[in-house]
Amino acid sequence: MGTLTNLKILLLNLQNVGTLTNLKILLLNLQNVGTLTNLKILLLNLQNVGTLTNLKILLLNLQNVGTLTNLKILLLNLQNVGTLTNLKILLLNLQNVGTLTNLKILLLNLQNVGTLTNLKILLLNLQNVGTLTNLKILLLNLQNVGTLTNLKILLLNLQNVGTLTNLKILLLNLQNVGTLTNLKILLLNLQNVGTLTFDIYGKILIKRLVCF
């Protein structure tokens, strides 16, 4: 992939969801694409649905893409959701990416969630990445959550990364949480990294999470 500029992904603006069973969405399995400009995808703007079961979203399995400019996807702005079961999101399985600039991912801005069970998010499994600049990930800004069970987040499993500059990860800004059970966060499983530059705030956050 040549260049990803200003990639903003906001996916699944779901409000008051009743029942989605075995929803499988294979989105943008693009191969050998020349240029995508101003691609805006608003996916699954679902209202008044009760349950999400076995929701599997395979998003942006892009191979050999020339240019993606101003890609904006609205991702999982969930409000007032009853139950999410076996939600598996495979996001941005990018291979052989040249440059990622100003990648901002706002993921799972969940408010007033009853139960999250077996939520597994595989985020940014990037291999052979040249440069990541100003990568800001705001993940799981959860408010008023009842129960989180077996929450496993595999974040930034980066292999063979050239340079990471100004990486800021704001993870799990939880307010008014009832119970967190078996919370396992695998953060920054980095292998063969050239340079990692963090600010003080980022270091403090990561240390707190590891201790937690």
KOLTILO-84731 format. One record per residue (C-alpha): residue number from 1; residue in one letter; x negated, y negated, z. Coordinates in Angstrom, 2 decimals, padded with zeros to 5 digits. Example, Ala and Ser with C-alpha at 12.3 -4.5 7.8 and 13.67 -1.06 7.14 Angstrom:
2
+-----+------+---------+---------+---------+
| seq | type |       X |       Y |       Z |
+-----+------+---------+---------+---------+
|   1 |    A | -012.30 |  004.50 |  007.80 |
|   2 |    S | -013.67 |  001.06 |  007.14 |
+-----+------+---------+---------+---------+
This chain:
212
+-----+------+---------+---------+---------+
| seq | type |       X |       Y |       Z |
+-----+------+---------+---------+---------+
|   1 |    M |  000.00 |  000.00 |  000.00 |
|   2 |    G | -001.37 | -003.32 | -000.99 |
|   3 |    T |  000.01 | -006.00 |  001.29 |
|   4 |    L |  002.77 | -006.31 |  003.85 |
|   5 |    T |  003.49 | -009.94 |  004.67 |
|   6 |    N |  005.87 | -011.18 |  007.31 |
|   7 |    L |  007.39 | -007.78 |  007.83 |
|   8 |    K |  010.32 | -008.15 |  010.14 |
|   9 |    I |  012.42 | -005.16 |  010.87 |
|  10 |    L |  015.74 | -005.49 |  012.67 |
|  11 |    L |  017.65 | -002.27 |  012.07 |
|  12 |    L |  021.04 | -001.01 |  013.14 |
|  13 |    N |  022.89 | -004.01 |  014.46 |
|  14 |    L |  025.35 | -001.77 |  016.27 |
|  15 |    Q |  028.06 | -003.16 |  018.49 |
|  16 |    N |  030.68 | -001.16 |  020.41 |
|  17 |    V |  029.90 |  002.10 |  018.65 |
|  18 |    G |  032.45 |  004.98 |  018.91 |
|  19 |    T |  031.15 |  008.21 |  017.34 |
|  20 |    L |  028.41 |  008.93 |  014.83 |
|  21 |    T |  027.59 |  012.63 |  014.49 |
|  22 |    N |  024.55 |  013.98 |  012.73 |
|  23 |    L |  023.96 |  010.68 |  011.01 |
|  24 |    K |  020.90 |  011.01 |  008.85 |
|  25 |    I |  019.70 |  008.08 |  006.92 |
|  26 |    L |  016.83 |  008.38 |  004.50 |
|  27 |    L |  016.04 |  004.82 |  003.60 |
|  28 |    L |  013.67 |  003.48 |  001.05 |
|  29 |    N |  011.77 |  006.60 |  000.06 |
|  30 |    L |  009.87 |  004.56 | -002.46 |
|  31 |    Q |  007.03 |  005.95 | -004.48 |
|  32 |    N |  004.84 |  004.10 | -006.92 |
|  33 |    V |  006.69 |  000.82 | -006.61 |
|  34 |    G |  005.14 | -002.23 | -008.22 |
|  35 |    T |  006.51 | -005.22 | -006.33 |
|  36 |    L |  009.27 | -005.76 | -003.80 |
|  37 |    T |  009.97 | -009.42 | -003.13 |
|  38 |    N |  012.34 | -010.83 | -000.55 |
|  39 |    L |  013.75 | -007.40 |  000.20 |
|  40 |    K |  016.35 | -007.78 |  002.88 |
|  41 |    I |  018.10 | -004.74 |  004.17 |
|  42 |    L |  020.94 | -004.97 |  006.63 |
|  43 |    L |  021.65 | -001.40 |  007.56 |
|  44 |    L |  024.54 |  000.07 |  009.46 |
|  45 |    N |  026.29 | -002.99 |  010.77 |
|  46 |    L |  028.72 | -000.75 |  012.62 |
|  47 |    Q |  031.31 | -002.03 |  014.99 |
|  48 |    N |  033.55 | -000.21 |  017.49 |
|  49 |    V |  031.88 |  003.20 |  017.46 |
|  50 |    G |  031.89 |  005.55 |  020.67 |
|  51 |    T |  028.95 |  007.99 |  020.52 |
|  52 |    L |  025.73 |  008.34 |  018.57 |
|  53 |    T |  024.64 |  011.99 |  018.39 |
|  54 |    N |  021.56 |  013.32 |  016.69 |
|  55 |    L |  020.91 |  010.04 |  014.96 |
|  56 |    K |  017.87 |  010.49 |  012.83 |
|  57 |    I |  016.60 |  007.63 |  010.81 |
|  58 |    L |  013.73 |  008.04 |  008.43 |
|  59 |    L |  012.84 |  004.52 |  007.53 |
|  60 |    L |  010.42 |  003.16 |  005.05 |
|  61 |    N |  008.52 |  006.27 |  003.98 |
|  62 |    L |  006.64 |  004.18 |  001.49 |
|  63 |    Q |  003.84 |  005.56 | -000.59 |
|  64 |    N |  001.72 |  003.74 | -003.12 |
|  65 |    V |  003.67 |  000.50 | -002.89 |
|  66 |    G |  002.21 | -002.57 | -004.53 |
|  67 |    T |  003.56 | -005.50 | -002.52 |
|  68 |    L |  006.27 | -005.98 |  000.07 |
|  69 |    T |  007.02 | -009.62 |  000.75 |
|  70 |    N |  009.38 | -011.00 |  003.33 |
|  71 |    L |  010.86 | -007.62 |  004.18 |
|  72 |    K |  013.43 | -008.17 |  006.85 |
|  73 |    I |  015.28 | -005.26 |  008.35 |
|  74 |    L |  017.65 | -005.61 |  011.29 |
|  75 |    L |  016.73 | -002.84 |  013.70 |
|  76 |    L |  018.76 | -001.46 |  016.56 |
|  77 |    N |  020.32 | -004.53 |  018.11 |
|  78 |    L |  022.56 | -002.39 |  020.28 |
|  79 |    Q |  025.03 | -003.89 |  022.67 |
|  80 |    N |  027.47 | -002.14 |  025.01 |
|  81 |    V |  026.61 |  001.36 |  023.83 |
|  82 |    G |  028.03 |  004.30 |  025.81 |
|  83 |    T |  025.66 |  007.18 |  025.05 |
|  84 |    L |  022.68 |  007.69 |  022.77 |
|  85 |    T |  021.69 |  011.35 |  022.49 |
|  86 |    N |  018.64 |  012.68 |  020.75 |
|  87 |    L |  017.98 |  009.39 |  019.04 |
|  88 |    K |  014.89 |  009.88 |  016.98 |
|  89 |    I |  013.54 |  007.08 |  014.95 |
|  90 |    L |  010.61 |  007.60 |  012.67 |
|  91 |    L |  009.58 |  004.09 |  011.80 |
|  92 |    L |  006.98 |  002.89 |  009.42 |
|  93 |    N |  005.01 |  006.04 |  008.68 |
|  94 |    L |  002.57 |  004.06 |  006.63 |
|  95 |    Q | -000.46 |  005.62 |  005.06 |
|  96 |    N | -003.36 |  003.90 |  003.36 |
|  97 |    V | -002.22 |  000.38 |  004.13 |
|  98 |    G | -004.42 | -002.46 |  002.99 |
|  99 |    T | -003.36 | -005.39 |  005.16 |
| 100 |    L | -000.59 | -006.01 |  007.65 |
| 101 |    T | -000.14 | -009.70 |  008.41 |
| 102 |    N |  002.17 | -011.17 |  010.98 |
| 103 |    L |  003.95 | -007.89 |  011.56 |
| 104 |    K |  006.64 | -008.53 |  014.08 |
| 105 |    I |  008.85 | -005.73 |  015.15 |
| 106 |    L |  011.74 | -006.34 |  017.51 |
| 107 |    L |  012.81 | -002.87 |  018.53 |
| 108 |    L |  015.64 | -001.74 |  020.72 |
| 109 |    N |  016.93 | -004.95 |  022.23 |
| 110 |    L |  019.41 | -003.00 |  024.30 |
| 111 |    Q |  021.82 | -004.64 |  026.66 |
| 112 |    N |  024.30 | -002.98 |  029.02 |
| 113 |    V |  023.42 |  000.57 |  028.01 |
| 114 |    G |  025.02 |  003.45 |  029.92 |
| 115 |    T |  022.72 |  006.39 |  029.23 |
| 116 |    L |  019.74 |  007.00 |  027.00 |
| 117 |    T |  018.83 |  010.68 |  026.75 |
| 118 |    N |  015.80 |  012.10 |  025.05 |
| 119 |    L |  015.05 |  008.85 |  023.31 |
| 120 |    K |  011.97 |  009.43 |  021.28 |
| 121 |    I |  010.53 |  006.68 |  019.24 |
| 122 |    L |  007.60 |  007.32 |  016.98 |
| 123 |    L |  006.45 |  003.86 |  016.07 |
| 124 |    L |  003.80 |  002.81 |  013.69 |
| 125 |    N |  002.00 |  006.07 |  012.96 |
| 126 |    L | -000.56 |  004.26 |  010.89 |
| 127 |    Q | -003.45 |  006.02 |  009.28 |
| 128 |    N | -006.38 |  004.46 |  007.48 |
| 129 |    V | -005.34 |  000.90 |  008.15 |
| 130 |    G | -007.63 | -001.87 |  007.01 |
| 131 |    T | -006.65 | -004.85 |  009.13 |
| 132 |    L | -003.87 | -005.63 |  011.58 |
| 133 |    T | -003.57 | -009.33 |  012.33 |
| 134 |    N | -001.28 | -010.94 |  014.85 |
| 135 |    L |  000.63 | -007.75 |  015.48 |
| 136 |    K |  003.31 | -008.53 |  017.98 |
| 137 |    I |  005.60 | -005.82 |  019.15 |
| 138 |    L |  008.48 | -006.58 |  021.45 |
| 139 |    L |  009.70 | -003.19 |  022.55 |
| 140 |    L |  012.59 | -002.15 |  024.72 |
| 141 |    N |  013.85 | -005.39 |  026.18 |
| 142 |    L |  016.38 | -003.52 |  028.29 |
| 143 |    Q |  018.79 | -005.24 |  030.59 |
| 144 |    N |  021.32 | -003.68 |  032.98 |
| 145 |    V |  020.45 | -000.10 |  032.11 |
| 146 |    G |  022.17 |  002.69 |  034.06 |
| 147 |    T |  019.94 |  005.70 |  033.44 |
| 148 |    L |  016.95 |  006.43 |  031.25 |
| 149 |    T |  016.17 |  010.14 |  031.05 |
| 150 |    N |  013.16 |  011.68 |  029.40 |
| 151 |    L |  012.27 |  008.46 |  027.67 |
| 152 |    K |  009.19 |  009.15 |  025.65 |
| 153 |    I |  007.65 |  006.45 |  023.62 |
| 154 |    L |  004.74 |  007.19 |  021.37 |
| 155 |    L |  003.46 |  003.79 |  020.43 |
| 156 |    L |  000.76 |  002.87 |  018.02 |
| 157 |    N | -000.84 |  006.23 |  017.30 |
| 158 |    L | -003.47 |  004.57 |  015.19 |
| 159 |    Q | -006.25 |  006.47 |  013.54 |
| 160 |    N | -009.23 |  005.03 |  011.71 |
| 161 |    V | -008.29 |  001.42 |  012.29 |
| 162 |    G | -010.64 | -001.28 |  011.11 |
| 163 |    T | -009.73 | -004.31 |  013.21 |
| 164 |    L | -006.94 | -005.19 |  015.61 |
| 165 |    T | -006.80 | -008.90 |  016.41 |
| 166 |    N | -004.51 | -010.62 |  018.85 |
| 167 |    L | -002.54 | -007.48 |  019.56 |
| 168 |    K |  000.19 | -008.40 |  021.97 |
| 169 |    I |  002.56 | -005.78 |  023.19 |
| 170 |    L |  005.46 | -006.71 |  025.41 |
| 171 |    L |  006.77 | -003.36 |  026.57 |
| 172 |    L |  009.69 | -002.47 |  028.77 |
| 173 |    N |  010.84 | -005.83 |  030.03 |
| 174 |    L |  013.38 | -004.12 |  032.26 |
| 175 |    Q |  015.80 | -006.01 |  034.40 |
| 176 |    N |  018.36 | -004.56 |  036.83 |
| 177 |    V |  017.56 | -000.94 |  036.04 |
| 178 |    G |  019.40 |  001.79 |  037.96 |
| 179 |    T |  017.25 |  004.88 |  037.44 |
| 180 |    L |  014.22 |  005.74 |  035.36 |
| 181 |    T |  013.61 |  009.49 |  035.17 |
| 182 |    N |  010.61 |  011.13 |  033.60 |
| 183 |    L |  009.54 |  007.94 |  031.93 |
| 184 |    K |  006.53 |  008.79 |  029.87 |
| 185 |    I |  004.83 |  006.20 |  027.83 |
| 186 |    L |  001.97 |  007.11 |  025.58 |
| 187 |    L |  000.53 |  003.75 |  024.74 |
| 188 |    L | -002.22 |  002.97 |  022.33 |
| 189 |    N | -003.53 |  006.43 |  021.54 |
| 190 |    L | -006.25 |  004.93 |  019.44 |
| 191 |    Q | -008.90 |  006.97 |  017.73 |
| 192 |    N | -011.90 |  005.66 |  015.85 |
| 193 |    V | -011.07 |  002.01 |  016.37 |
| 194 |    G | -013.46 | -000.61 |  015.10 |
| 195 |    T | -012.53 | -003.67 |  017.16 |
| 196 |    L | -009.79 | -004.33 |  019.70 |
| 197 |    T | -009.29 | -007.91 |  020.86 |
| 198 |    F | -006.78 | -008.48 |  023.63 |
| 199 |    D | -005.81 | -011.55 |  025.52 |
| 200 |    I | -005.63 | -011.50 |  029.31 |
| 201 |    Y | -001.85 | -011.15 |  029.28 |
| 202 |    G | -002.00 | -008.09 |  027.09 |
| 203 |    K | -004.58 | -006.43 |  029.31 |
| 204 |    I | -002.54 | -007.08 |  032.43 |
| 205 |    L |  000.57 | -005.61 |  030.82 |
| 206 |    I | -001.21 | -002.46 |  029.71 |
| 207 |    K | -002.80 | -001.96 |  033.12 |
| 208 |    R |  000.54 | -002.34 |  034.83 |
| 209 |    L |  002.13 |  000.18 |  032.53 |
| 210 |    V | -000.62 |  002.72 |  033.09 |
| 211 |    C | -000.30 |  002.32 |  036.85 |
| 212 |    F |  003.47 |  002.57 |  036.60 |
+-----+------+---------+---------+---------+
